[in-house]
C-alpha cells in the first residue's frame, strides 16, 4: 500500500526500501509539523497510545488516514497507518495555481506541551485531532505561551523566591 502510494505520487524515494532506516525528521518538511510530531512522540514514549488523523492524499486520490503510535521498549515507537477513506479521481491536471489558505495559528504551552483549542488547553494528540491540523488544507504556525495552570505555577514559584 505504502509503496503504491509513493509511486503514484511520483516519489519513488519514499518507497519502503529507500525510507526504512532513515530519520523520521528527514521526511518532515516544515518546523511546525516537526514540533507537533516531537510533542506527540514524547507523549507516546511516556506510555500513551496515540491515534492521529492525517491527510494522505496524492495526485488523483483523496485519502483520509489515521496514524497509530504505541510505545515499545527502549524508547522506541511503533507507527502504523490505516486508510480511513479513499476516493480515486483519476489524473488531475490544473493550470491555475491553487490559492494559498490562511495560516492556522497553534498555541502550545512551553511548560507542559498542551495546546489551546478555543478556550481550553488539551493534550497535544487531542488538540491536533480537534483542530484537524494534519488534515487541514493550509500550513500551521506555532506560538508558544503558558496555559493557565502552568502560568499560576510559574507566578507562585516567582513569589516563593522573593
N, CA, C and O of each residue as an XYZ file, in Angstrom:
648
protein
N       0.825     -1.186      0.000
C       0.000      0.000      0.000
C       0.874      1.257      0.000
O       0.668      2.161     -0.809
N       1.866      1.309      0.926
C       2.731      2.489      1.029
C       3.509      2.696     -0.271
O       3.537      3.801     -0.814
N       4.137      1.634     -0.765
C       4.921      1.759     -1.991
C       4.044      2.196     -3.161
O       4.462      3.014     -3.980
N       2.836      1.655     -3.240
C       1.915      2.035     -4.323
C       1.600      3.530     -4.258
O       1.589      4.212     -5.283
N       1.343      4.037     -3.044
C       1.040      5.461     -2.882
C       2.260      6.316     -3.232
O       2.121      7.359     -3.872
N       3.442      5.885     -2.820
C       4.661      6.647     -3.126
C       4.900      6.701     -4.629
O       5.224      7.759     -5.169
N       4.743      5.580     -5.298
C       4.943      5.544     -6.750
C       3.885      6.358     -7.475
O       4.202      7.072     -8.427
N       2.616      6.264     -7.038
C       1.532      7.021     -7.661
C       1.723      8.523     -7.478
O       1.270      9.316     -8.302
N       2.395      8.909     -6.397
C       2.646     10.325     -6.129
C       3.925     10.822     -6.793
O       4.298     11.984     -6.627
N       4.593      9.960     -7.536
C       5.830     10.367     -8.199
C       6.990     10.526     -7.237
O       7.891     11.328     -7.481
N       6.979      9.768     -6.140
C       8.034      9.882     -5.131
C       8.626      8.509     -4.820
O       8.450      8.003     -3.711
N       9.333      7.890     -5.789
C       9.885      6.561     -5.536
C      10.902      6.536     -4.393
O      11.155      5.479     -3.813
N      11.485      7.689     -4.067
C      12.444      7.743     -2.961
C      11.768      7.496     -1.609
O      12.452      7.280     -0.608
N      10.420      7.526     -1.571
C       9.699      7.269     -0.334
C       9.232      5.818     -0.205
O       8.573      5.470      0.774
N       9.564      4.973     -1.172
C       9.222      3.551     -1.071
C       9.949      2.959      0.140
O      10.999      3.448      0.556
N       9.370      1.908      0.683
C       9.888      1.318      1.916
C      11.380      1.020      1.849
O      12.106      1.289      2.806
N      11.845      0.474      0.742
C      13.258      0.096      0.637
C      14.176      1.311      0.802
O      15.282      1.179      1.325
N      13.731      2.484      0.366
C      14.546      3.690      0.478
C      14.342      4.416      1.793
O      15.273      5.033      2.311
N      13.127      4.349      2.344
C      12.802      5.135      3.531
C      13.136      4.426      4.840
O      13.497      5.083      5.816
N      13.022      3.101      4.879
C      13.281      2.382      6.127
C      14.717      2.591      6.579
O      15.657      2.518      5.787
N      14.863      2.850      7.865
C      16.196      3.049      8.428
C      16.674      4.485      8.368
O      17.759      4.795      8.862
N      15.881      5.377      7.768
C      16.257      6.789      7.717
C      15.584      7.525      8.867
O      14.646      7.009      9.474
N      16.051      8.705      9.161
C      15.492      9.505     10.235
C      14.108     10.029      9.858
O      13.903     10.518      8.747
N      13.165      9.922     10.787
C      11.830     10.484     10.591
C      11.918     11.955     10.228
O      11.192     12.432      9.357
N      12.810     12.671     10.899
C      12.904     14.122     10.735
C      13.344     14.517      9.333
O      13.076     15.639      8.902
N      14.015     13.618      8.608
C      14.421     13.951      7.235
C      13.240     13.915      6.271
O      13.365     14.344      5.124
N      12.095     13.408      6.725
C      10.915     13.307      5.872
C       9.835     14.332      6.226
O       8.756     14.324      5.633
N      10.115     15.200      7.175
C       9.146     16.222      7.574
C       9.647     17.552      7.059
O      10.760     17.977      7.370
N       8.807     18.209      6.261
C       9.246     19.380      5.520
C       9.201     20.711      6.237
O       9.827     21.663      5.771
N       8.490     20.827      7.350
C       8.424     22.145      7.976
C       8.557     22.037      9.493
O       8.273     20.996     10.086
N       8.992     23.126     10.101
C       9.293     23.142     11.533
C       8.053     22.934     12.394
O       8.141     22.304     13.448
N       6.908     23.445     11.973
C       5.683     23.301     12.759
C       5.288     21.835     12.869
O       5.013     21.347     13.965
N       5.258     21.134     11.745
C       4.895     19.717     11.752
C       5.899     18.911     12.574
O       5.510     18.015     13.323
N       7.177     19.221     12.438
C       8.205     18.520     13.209
C       7.997     18.732     14.707
O       8.119     17.787     15.486
N       7.685     19.954     15.114
C       7.460     20.245     16.534
C       6.236     19.491     17.061
O       6.271     18.958     18.170
N       5.162     19.443     16.281
C       3.969     18.714     16.721
C       4.262     17.222     16.856
O       3.840     16.593     17.826
N       4.978     16.654     15.893
C       5.326     15.236     15.997
C       6.275     14.979     17.172
O       6.184     13.933     17.815
N       7.173     15.908     17.459
C       8.058     15.746     18.614
C       7.236     15.687     19.901
O       7.481     14.843     20.763
N       6.261     16.588     20.023
C       5.391     16.599     21.205
C       4.583     15.302     21.307
O       4.450     14.731     22.389
N       4.049     14.844     20.177
C       3.270     13.602     20.167
C       4.149     12.411     20.533
O       3.740     11.564     21.328
N       5.356     12.335     19.960
C       6.264     11.219     20.261
C       6.675     11.228     21.736
O       6.852     10.164     22.329
N       6.831     12.412     22.334
C       7.129     12.490     23.762
C       6.001     11.848     24.571
O       6.253     11.142     25.548
N       4.757     12.098     24.157
C       3.602     11.516     24.855
C       3.596      9.991     24.705
O       3.321      9.268     25.663
N       3.898      9.515     23.506
C       3.903      8.071     23.265
C       5.002      7.417     24.087
O       4.773      6.385     24.717
N       6.185      8.004     24.089
C       7.300      7.441     24.862
C       7.016      7.447     26.363
O       7.626      6.692     27.120
N       6.081      8.310     26.789
C       5.682      8.347     28.198
C       4.625      7.284     28.505
O       4.131      7.198     29.629
N       4.281      6.473     27.495
C       3.374      5.358     27.731
C       1.987      5.475     27.138
O       1.146      4.611     27.384
N       1.725      6.498     26.377
C       0.399      6.697     25.804
C       0.261      6.067     24.431
O       1.217      6.039     23.655
N      -0.930      5.559     24.129
C      -1.285      5.151     22.770
C      -1.884      6.379     22.113
O      -2.738      7.037     22.708
N      -1.461      6.704     20.907
C      -1.950      7.900     20.224
C      -2.416      7.523     18.825
O      -1.750      6.771     18.114
N      -3.574      8.058     18.444
C      -4.114      7.895     17.093
C      -4.392      9.286     16.550
O      -5.146     10.051     17.152
N      -3.788      9.619     15.412
C      -3.904     10.961     14.852
C      -4.381     10.866     13.410
O      -3.787     10.140     12.613
N      -5.449     11.589     13.059
C      -5.868     11.603     11.656
C      -4.923     12.487     10.834
O      -4.403     13.485     11.333
N      -4.710     12.110      9.577
C      -3.895     12.952      8.692
C      -4.343     12.787      7.253
O      -5.042     11.834      6.907
N      -3.931     13.726      6.426
C      -4.275     13.715      5.011
C      -3.183     12.969      4.256
O      -2.026     13.390      4.254
N      -3.548     11.865      3.616
C      -2.596     11.079      2.843
C      -2.883     11.167      1.351
O      -2.570     10.245      0.598
N      -3.481     12.279      0.926
C      -3.851     12.446     -0.484
C      -2.623     12.566     -1.365
O      -1.548     12.966     -0.919
N      -2.807     12.215     -2.609
C      -1.764     12.344     -3.614
C      -2.414     12.722     -4.939
O      -3.623     12.943     -4.990
N      -1.641     12.797     -5.994
C      -2.209     13.155     -7.291
C      -3.330     12.187     -7.687
O      -3.106     10.985     -7.828
N      -4.518     12.724     -7.861
C      -5.645     11.921     -8.319
C      -6.349     11.109     -7.254
O      -7.275     10.362     -7.570
N      -5.941     11.230     -6.001
C      -6.607     10.466     -4.942
C      -6.734     11.322     -3.670
O      -5.784     11.965     -3.222
N      -7.940     11.297     -3.121
C      -8.168     11.919     -1.823
C      -8.152     10.790     -0.800
O      -8.904      9.823     -0.920
N      -7.296     10.917      0.200
C      -7.129      9.819      1.142
C      -7.089     10.368      2.572
O      -6.213     11.158      2.922
N      -8.048      9.937      3.384
C      -8.033     10.250      4.810
C      -7.414      9.060      5.513
O      -7.807      7.917      5.281
N      -6.439      9.331      6.379
C      -5.718      8.252      7.033
C      -5.643      8.501      8.536
O      -5.980      9.583      9.018
N      -5.203      7.497      9.255
C      -5.018      7.602     10.696
C      -3.681      6.963     11.040
O      -3.381      5.850     10.608
N      -2.886      7.679     11.821
C      -1.592      7.199     12.282
C      -1.766      6.671     13.700
O      -2.248      7.380     14.583
N      -1.367      5.415     13.909
C      -1.465      4.758     15.211
C      -0.053      4.633     15.773
O       0.811      4.025     15.142
N       0.185      5.195     16.940
C       1.501      5.158     17.564
C       1.386      4.495     18.930
O       0.471      4.784     19.701
N       2.330      3.601     19.217
C       2.346      2.957     20.532
C       3.786      2.823     21.003
O       4.706      2.652     20.203
N       3.962      2.906     22.326
C       5.322      2.812     22.870
C       5.847      1.387     22.805
O       5.099      0.422     22.959
N       7.143      1.278     22.575
C       7.855      0.000     22.604
C       8.990      0.121     23.621
O       9.349      1.231     24.013
N       9.544     -0.984     24.040
C      10.665     -0.924     24.995
C      11.840     -0.114     24.432
O      12.045     -0.044     23.220
N      12.586      0.479     25.328
C      13.791      1.215     24.935
C      13.515      2.561     24.305
O      14.373      3.091     23.599
N      12.337      3.135     24.537
C      12.023      4.456     23.983
C      11.653      4.445     22.521
O      11.506      5.504     21.909
N      11.499      3.255     21.944
C      11.108      3.193     20.538
C       9.598      3.339     20.417
O       8.860      3.140     21.382
N       9.150      3.692     19.206
C       7.735      3.906     18.937
C       7.355      3.136     17.685
O       8.031      3.224     16.660
N       6.276      2.385     17.773
C       5.743      1.707     16.586
C       4.721      2.628     15.934
O       3.821      3.146     16.596
N       4.873      2.825     14.630
C       3.956      3.666     13.860
C       3.293      2.811     12.794
O       3.967      2.161     11.995
N       1.979      2.818     12.787
C       1.215      2.118     11.754
C       0.177      3.082     11.225
O      -0.352      3.904     11.974
N      -0.118      2.987      9.951
C      -1.152      3.849      9.386
C      -2.239      2.995      8.755
O      -1.980      1.899      8.257
N      -3.452      3.513      8.783
C      -4.579      2.857      8.134
C      -5.303      3.881      7.280
O      -5.351      5.067      7.605
N      -5.858      3.404      6.196
C      -6.669      4.257      5.333
C      -8.089      4.239      5.880
O      -8.686      3.175      6.043
N      -8.623      5.411      6.161
C      -9.986      5.534      6.664
C     -10.958      5.666      5.498
O     -12.013      5.033      5.479
N     -10.590      6.494      4.529
C     -11.436      6.739      3.372
C     -10.545      7.091      2.186
O      -9.560      7.815      2.328
N     -10.900      6.573      1.027
C     -10.095      6.815     -0.168
C     -11.031      7.029     -1.353
O     -11.995      6.288     -1.543
N     -10.730      8.057     -2.147
C     -11.533      8.342     -3.334
C     -10.595      8.664     -4.496
O      -9.895      9.678     -4.488
N     -10.596      7.775     -5.498
C      -9.746      7.976     -6.665
C     -10.450      8.903     -7.635
O     -11.619      8.696     -7.963
N      -9.742      9.928     -8.098
C     -10.306     10.903     -9.025
C      -9.704     10.789    -10.414
O     -10.147     11.482    -11.330
N      -8.727      9.953    -10.590
C      -8.028      9.893    -11.865
C      -6.985     10.994    -11.925
O      -6.705     11.655    -10.925
N      -6.420     11.184    -13.096
C      -5.385     12.202    -13.267
C      -6.002     13.583    -13.173
O      -6.984     13.885    -13.851
N      -5.426     14.406    -12.338
C      -5.913     15.768    -12.165
C      -4.874     16.707    -12.744
O      -3.714     16.698    -12.332
N      -5.292     17.509    -13.691
C      -4.393     18.496    -14.303
C      -5.011     19.871    -14.117
O      -6.166     20.107    -14.472
N      -4.235     20.754    -13.563
C      -4.721     22.109    -13.361
C      -3.632     23.081    -13.759
O      -2.484     22.946    -13.335
N      -3.989     24.061    -14.573
C      -3.000     25.052    -14.983
C      -2.987     26.235    -14.026
O      -2.005     26.975    -13.963
N      -4.074     26.417    -13.280
C      -4.150     27.541    -12.353
C      -3.568     27.136    -11.000
O      -3.863     26.055    -10.489
N      -2.739     28.009    -10.423
C      -2.210     27.688     -9.094
C      -3.345     27.714     -8.067
O      -4.273     28.517     -8.154
N      -3.237     26.810     -7.097
C      -4.266     26.776     -6.059
C      -4.037     27.935     -5.097
O      -2.894     28.285     -4.804
N      -5.136     28.537     -4.597
C      -4.972     29.642     -3.641
C      -4.315     29.142     -2.356
O      -4.540     28.009     -1.930
N      -3.512     29.991     -1.754
C      -2.835     29.628     -0.514
C      -3.793     29.892      0.645
O      -4.219     31.029      0.850
N      -4.134     28.848      1.405
C      -5.045     29.055      2.537
C      -4.363     29.846      3.644
O      -3.135     29.868      3.727
N      -5.154     30.495      4.496
C      -4.549     31.257      5.594
C      -3.852     30.326      6.589
O      -4.202     29.152      6.717
N      -2.863     30.875      7.284
C      -2.134     30.103      8.290
C      -3.041     29.757      9.465
O      -3.859     30.574      9.889
N      -2.892     28.549      9.982
C      -3.578     28.155     11.207
C      -2.593     28.421     12.341
O      -1.487     27.881     12.340
N      -2.985     29.242     13.299
C      -2.116     29.561     14.423
C      -2.407     28.617     15.580
O      -3.543     28.511     16.040
N      -1.379     27.942     16.040
C      -1.485     26.976     17.135
C      -0.711     27.509     18.330
O       0.421     27.970     18.182
N      -1.310     27.448     19.506
C      -0.615     27.896     20.706
C      -0.319     26.682     21.578
O      -1.218     25.928     21.951
N       0.965     26.510     21.895
C       1.431     25.388     22.701
C       2.022     25.939     23.995
O       2.787     26.903     23.972
N       1.667     25.325     25.123
C       2.248     25.723     26.401
C       3.717     25.295     26.421
O       4.031     24.125     26.201
N       4.594     26.229     26.681
C       6.029     25.945     26.690
C       6.449     25.025     27.824
O       7.532     24.442     27.767
N       5.620     24.878     28.855
C       6.000     24.078     30.017
C       5.421     22.667     29.978
O       6.140     21.704     30.241
N       4.133     22.527     29.653
C       3.520     21.190     29.710
C       3.239     20.606     28.328
O       2.923     19.421     28.220
N       3.348     21.414     27.264
C       3.156     20.918     25.908
C       1.702     20.786     25.471
O       1.433     20.319     24.365
N       0.752     21.195     26.331
C      -0.646     21.134     25.903
C      -0.910     22.265     24.913
O      -0.180     23.255     24.868
N      -1.977     22.096     24.116
C      -2.317     23.087     23.087
C      -3.673     23.704     23.381
O      -4.560     23.066     23.948
N      -3.812     24.968     22.977
C      -5.085     25.655     23.166
C      -6.031     25.286     22.030
O      -5.685     25.378     20.852
N      -7.235     24.864     22.415
C      -8.319     24.612     21.473
C      -9.450     25.524     21.925
O     -10.137     25.245     22.908
N      -9.631     26.616     21.192
C     -10.571     27.678     21.568
C     -10.198     28.183     22.953
O      -9.169     28.842     23.100
N     -11.008     27.894     23.985
C     -10.711     28.422     25.318
C     -10.136     27.371     26.257
O      -9.865     27.669     27.420
N      -9.945     26.141     25.773
C      -9.440     25.055     26.616
C      -8.037     24.653     26.195
O      -7.649     24.829     25.040
N      -7.277     24.108     27.145
C      -5.949     23.579     26.876
C      -6.050     22.064     26.916
O      -6.495     21.484     27.906
N      -5.628     21.422     25.818
C      -5.786     19.975     25.683
C      -4.445     19.315     25.432
O      -3.496     19.963     24.991
N      -4.371     18.000     25.719
C      -3.180     17.237     25.369
C      -2.969     17.351     23.865
O      -3.935     17.424     23.105
N      -1.719     17.366     23.434
C      -1.382     17.644     22.042
C      -2.076     16.693     21.076
O      -2.541     17.123     20.020
N      -2.154     15.399     21.419
C      -2.769     14.453     20.487
C      -4.269     14.691     20.353
O      -4.841     14.439     19.293
N      -4.908     15.172     21.409
C      -6.332     15.505     21.361
C      -6.524     16.796     20.563
O      -7.448     16.905     19.757
N      -5.652     17.759     20.794
C      -5.764     19.059     20.127
C      -5.549     18.962     18.619
O      -6.311     19.559     17.858
N      -4.522     18.218     18.161
C      -4.287     18.137     16.712
C      -5.453     17.445     16.011
O      -5.731     17.720     14.844
N      -6.132     16.550     16.722
C      -7.317     15.908     16.159
C      -8.483     16.890     16.131
O      -9.155     17.023     15.109
N      -8.728     17.579     17.246
C      -9.837     18.530     17.325
C      -9.674     19.674     16.329
O     -10.652     20.120     15.728
N      -8.448     20.147     16.154
C      -8.178     21.255     15.238
C      -7.958     20.795     13.794
O      -7.829     21.622     12.891
N      -7.916     19.490     13.580
C      -7.691     18.892     12.263
C      -6.408     19.420     11.612
O      -6.369     19.727     10.420
N      -5.362     19.513     12.436
C      -4.090     20.093     11.982
C      -3.487     19.323     10.811
O      -3.064     19.937      9.832
N      -3.438     17.988     10.886
C      -2.786     17.207      9.844
C      -3.710     16.883      8.675
O      -3.297     16.223      7.721
N      -4.964     17.346      8.747
C      -5.886     17.162      7.621
C      -6.256     18.505      7.007
O      -6.984     18.548      6.015
N      -5.770     19.598      7.576
C      -6.083     20.938      7.081
C      -5.415     21.178      5.730
O      -4.356     20.628      5.425
N      -6.067     22.011      4.940
C      -5.538     22.319      3.612
C      -4.341     23.261      3.671
O      -3.534     23.309      2.742
N      -4.231     24.003      4.760
C      -3.184     25.013      4.812
C      -2.135     24.743      5.865
O      -2.277     23.838      6.687
N      -1.078     25.539      5.833
C       0.022     25.381      6.788
C      -0.360     25.912      8.169
O      -1.323     26.663      8.322
N       0.408     25.507      9.152
C       0.205     25.956     10.530
C       1.473     26.610     11.034
O       2.569     26.314     10.559
N       1.318     27.499     11.999
C       2.468     28.072     12.701
C       2.218     27.899     14.189
O       1.076     27.938     14.649
N       3.292     27.709     14.932
C       3.182     27.507     16.371
C       3.615     28.767     17.103
O       4.637     29.380     16.797
N       2.800     29.122     18.077
C       3.136     30.185     19.009
C       3.225     29.533     20.376
O       2.392     28.693     20.719
N       4.215     29.905     21.150
C       4.357     29.322     22.488
C       3.836     30.301     23.528
O       3.953     31.517     23.375
N       3.270     29.757     24.567
C       2.737     30.557     25.658
C       2.724     29.720     26.913
O       3.497     28.772     27.052
N       1.826     30.084     27.840
C       1.677     29.334     29.083
C       0.192     29.111     29.321
O      -0.605     30.048     29.288
N      -0.164     27.861     29.559
C      -1.560     27.555     29.896
C      -1.828     28.128     31.286
O      -0.883     28.415     32.020
N      -3.081     28.297     31.660
C      -3.386     28.879     32.976
C      -2.760     28.124     34.153
O      -2.273     28.747     35.096
N      -2.769     26.799     34.105
C      -2.198     26.021     35.218
C      -0.699     26.267     35.349
O      -0.194     26.463     36.454
N       0.012     26.256     34.224
C       1.469     26.488     34.272
C       1.773     27.942     34.616
O       2.743     28.211     35.325
N       0.969     28.884     34.132
C       1.181     30.301     34.448
C       1.039     30.524     35.955
O       1.843     31.235     36.558
N       0.025     29.923     36.555
C      -0.180     30.042     38.007
C       1.007     29.459     38.759
O       1.506     30.066     39.706
N       1.463     28.269     38.335
C       2.601     27.627     38.988
C       3.863     28.488     38.863
O       4.631     28.606     39.818
N       4.075     29.086     37.692
C       5.255     29.936     37.488
C       5.198     31.184     38.357
O       6.204     31.578     38.946
N       4.038     31.803     38.439
C       3.887     33.002     39.277
C       4.107     32.649     40.740
O       4.779     33.383     41.465
N       3.541     31.524     41.177
C       3.752     31.071     42.560
C       5.230     30.830     42.832
O       5.725     31.197     43.897
N       5.947     30.216     41.883
C       7.382     29.964     42.046
C       8.158     31.267     42.182
O       9.076     31.358     42.998
N       7.802     32.267     41.398
C       8.486     33.574     41.460
C       8.255     34.213     42.819
O       9.191     34.741     43.419
N       7.014     34.174     43.317
C       6.709     34.774     44.601
C       7.372     34.041     45.757
O       7.739     34.667     46.751
N       7.530     32.735     45.647
C       8.194     31.950     46.694
C       9.680     32.305     46.808
O      10.270     32.201     47.884
N      10.268     32.718     45.702
C      11.711     33.052     45.700
C      11.972     34.397     46.350
O      13.087     34.667     46.797
N      10.951     35.241     46.405
C      11.145     36.587     46.987
C      11.318     36.578     48.461
O      11.488     37.635     49.069
